[in-house]
Amino acid sequence: MGCPTFDQVDTGAVRVARGCGKVLALTGLLVVGLVLVAIVGAVLFLRDLDLDFGLGDDCRGSSDRLIQAAALGDRSTVAEELRRGGDPDRVVDGESALACAAAVHEEDVVALLLDEGATPTREALRAAVGASGGVLDLPELPPVPAATDTAPAPAADADDARQEVVRLLLDHGADADGGPAGPSPLLYAVWSRQAPVVDLLLAHGADPDHGGRVDSVLVDGARTGYGTGSTLPPQARAQLPRTRGDEVANVPPLVGAAWTGDVELARHLLDAGADPDLTSDEAFSPLYAAAVRGDRAMVELLLARGAAPAPTVRPGVRTPAEAASAAGHPELVPLLTGGSGGG
């Protein structure tokens, strides 16, 4: 039974109507409160995930004057803060001046901080190589281009600035492998086709097989085509290995090169000793990636460098030849099953 209307005249009905009005008002307030709690909770959850809200929010909006100045490229203010006794390694809200300056490729500020004793941390190196607005965000997987296409290389001026900051950090002792956790600087550089940075990292001792850990959401996004700009047709995306857990361990940089279709980058990695058969935990090998894309040039290079055309993988995972056929590239099957090729 609904609430009576106010045009009813007996006092009992009026009392009931007033009571219903209070209940409705309280219910409305409760709903508004729950919505506000949900919004606040969602914001806090996203912040804890360290999603990319932009470096401007993370560093330029810092309450710390040194960190804010570093992110803005304000060398004079950074120098002033250091003269006043500011700690070049100070961390506020998870951010440091060096990482913030490295992320926006402020060469002069990075050089000043390093000269004043800032520690060339793995976070700063990852920021210099891979940040596109946030210091420690994982790189989004690049588009998976068709065999006739390759992912776009970064603009020359941006690449030059990044390269110089990376060189400064490495020359001051930054770990070229970036430590055991998270995607390695080399994997960052390969994903975004930063050839000069790849060469710098390799020259400073980066392990060509160390890719680090990549969130499975990114890999699954590539398989489904969601959020990655993938140009692969659905039958090809369906051949990408499915992830089995929260993470995919040690996605090899050579897989990244095969993914982007950059034959020269793949050649650089192989020349540095990369294993052509090394796979992720999900049996995603460089040859598998090239086969799914229908990239004959990459397939030929990998086979010529010793990649096994029928590698031993866990049960249920297709070979590169089977994946190529299912993805609509039957012309690659003889090459993959015969193991011949040049490159």
N, C-alpha and C positions, 0 to 999 in steps of 0.2 A: 504494500500500500504506500502511495506517495505522500508527500507533505501536503497538508491542506492549504488552500489559498487564503490570503488575508481578507478576502471579501466575506469569509464566513464570520457570522456575528457572535456565536456563542464563545464564551471565554475559554472553554477547554480547547477549542480549535485554535484560538489565537495563541494560547500557551504552547500548543504543539507546533504551530507554524514558527513561533519564535525559536523554539528548541531546534527545529530543523534548520533554521537559518544559521544558528550558532554552529551546528554540526557541519554544514556546508562550508562555512567560513574557516573552521578549523581544518577541514579536509583540504581546502585550497591552500592554506598556509603550509600544511604538511607536504603537499605535492611540490610547492615552490621550494621548500627546504630541501627535499630529496633531490630536486633538479640541481640546486646549487651545490650540494654535497657531491653529486656525480660529476659536475663540471670541474670542481676543485680537485677531486680525486683523479680525473682524467689528465688534468694538467700536470699534477705531481707525478703520475705514472709515466707520462711521456718524457718529463724532465729526467726521471730516473733512468729511462732507456737511453738517455744521451742522444736523442734525435737532433737533427740539424735545424735549429731555430735561427741559424745565421750567426756568423762570428761577431756581427755588430752587437747582438744581444749578449753573447757569451763573454766577449773581451772588451769591446769598445764601451760597453755599459758597465764594466767592472767598477766596484766601489774603490778599488785600489788604483791610485794615481799612476804608479809605475806601469802596471799591467795595461791600463787604459791607454796611456801614451804610447806604449810599445805597439799595441794593436792599431793605433792611428798613424804609426810611422813618424811620431813626433820625437825626433832624435834629441833635440835640445831639452825637452822636458825629461826624457829618460836620463840624460846625462846629469841634469840637475838633481833628480831624485837619487841617483847613485852617489853624487857628491855629498848629499845630505845623509848618507849612510844606508840607503835603501839596499836590501838584500836582492841581488840579481836572481837568486833561486827561490824567492818568495812565491808561495802558492796560495791563492785565494779562490775559494769556491772551485777548486779543481783545475784552475788555470794558472799558468806561469807567464811571465813577460816574454821569455824566449819562445815558448810554443806559440803564443799569440802573434808575435812578430814573424815567426817562421811561416805560420799559416797564410799570412798575407804577403809573404815574400819581400819583407822590408829588409833588404840586404844591409844597409848602414846600421840599422838598429840591432840586427842580429850580430853583426861584427862587434859593435860596442859592448853588448851584453857578454859575449864570449870573452872579449878582451878584459872585461871587469870580473871575470871568474865564474860566469854562469855555466852550469853543467850542461853539456850537450846531450840531453836526455833522448831516450827512444821516442817519447811523446812529441818532442820538438821535431825530430826527423820525420816521423809519420805525418805530422802537420805540414811540414814543408813539401813533402812528396804528394800527399793525397788529399789534403783538406780542400774543400770547396765551399767554405762558409763556417764549418765547425772544426774544432781542433782535432777531436779524436773520433769523428764519425767514420763508420765503415764505408768504403766506396760502394756506390751502387754499381751493380754489374753493368757493363757497357752493352749497347745493343749488339745482338748477334747478327752480323751482316750476312747477306748472301755471298756466295763465292766470288762474285764479280765486284764486291764492295769491301771496304775496310772501314773500321771506325775512324772518325776524324781525329787527326792529331791536334794537340793544343796549339794555340797561336804562338808564333815565334817569340814575341816579346815576353809573354807570360812564361814560356818555357825557359827563356834565358834567365829571367829573374829567379825562377824556381831552382834552376840548375846551380846558380851561384850560391843561393842559401844552402842547398844540400851540400855543396862542396865545402862551404865554411864549417858546417856541422861535422862533416866527416873528417876534415882536416884537424878539427879540435877533439877528435876521439869518439864521436858518436858511433854506436854499434850499428854497422851496416845491415845486420840482420834484424834489428829492431826488437830483439828479445824473443822468447818462446811464445808469447801470447799475442793474439790479434793478427790481422793480416800484416805481412811483412812489408817494409818499404819497397822491396823489389816487386812484390805482387801489385801494390798500389801503382807503381810506375808502369808496369806491363799493362795493367787494365786500361790505363789512359794513354798508352803508346808514347811515353816520354823516353824516347831512345837515348838522348844524352844522359838523362838521369839513370837509366838502366846501366849504361856503360860506367858511369861514375860509381854506382853501388858495387858493381862487379869488380872494378879496379880497386876498391877499398875492401875487398874480401867478402862481399856478400855471397852466401851459399846460393847457387843458381837453382837449387831444388827446394829451398825453404820459402813456402808461401804463407805459413801460419794458418790460423783458423778463420773460416768465413762462415757467417751466419747462414744456416740452411734456408732461411726465408728468402735470401737473395738468390740462392741456387734454384730453389723451387719456383721463384718468380721468373727465372730464365726459362724454365721448362714450360710454365703455363703461358708465358708471354706477358704476364701482368707486371706493369710498372717498369719494364725494361726497354721498351721500344723495339722489341725483337722483330726482325724482318723474316725470321724463319717461318715457313709454312707450318700449319698445325701438325702434319704428319712427321715433320722433322723434330719439332719441339717434343713430340711424344717419345722420341728416342733418348732424350736426355735422362740420365739416371735420376731416380727418385732418392731423396735423402731419407735417412733412417732415424735421425735423432735431432737434437737441438743444434748441432754444429756439424760441419764437414771439416775434418782435420787436414791441415797441410795441403791445401789446393796448390799444386805446383805452378810456379810462374810460367812454365812452358805450356801448361793448359790454357793460361790466360792469353798467351801469344797465339795459340791455335784458335782460340775462341774469337779473337779480334781479327784474325786473318792476316796478321802482320808477319810475313815470311822473314823479313830481315831481322826483326826482333827475335823470332824463333831461332834464326841462325846465330845471333849473338849469344843467346843462352846456351845453345848446343856447343858453340865454340868454347864457352866457359866451363863446359863439363856437365851440363844438365842431362839428366837421365831421360831418354826419349820414351821410356815405358813407365815412368813414375805416375801413379794415379792418386786421386783423392780416395778417401775412405769409401766413396760411392762408385768406385771403378770408372771414374771419369778420366780417361787418359787423353793426352794430346792427340793421338791418332783418332780416337773415338770422336773428339770434338770436330776435327777436320773432316772426318767422314760424314758426320751428321750435317755439316754445313755444305758438303759437296765441294770442298776446296781441294782441287786436284794438286795445285802447286804445293800446298802445305803437306798433303799426303805424300807426295813424292819426296819432299825434303825429309820428312820424318822416317820414311822407309829407308832412304839412302843413308840416314844416320843410325840405322840399326833398330828402329822400332819394330816390335813383333806384330805382324799382321793379325795374329790370333792369340792374344795374350791370355794367360791363365787368370781368370777372375772368379768371383764367387758365383755359385750356380744361379741361373736365371738371368744373368746379364749377357746381353748380346755382344758378339764380336763387332769390331768396326765395320767389317764387310756386311754383316747382317743389319747393322744399324743404318749403313748407307743405303742399302736396298730398301729398307722399310721407310726411310726418309725421302725416297724418290730420286736416288742417285745410283741407279743400277750400272752406269758406265764406270763407276769406281770399283765395282765388285771384282773384276779380273785383276786389277792392280793390287787390291787388298788381299786377295786369296793367293795370288802368285808371289807376292812379296817383292816384285821388281819395281824399279823407279829410279829416277835420277834427281840430282840436286846437290 
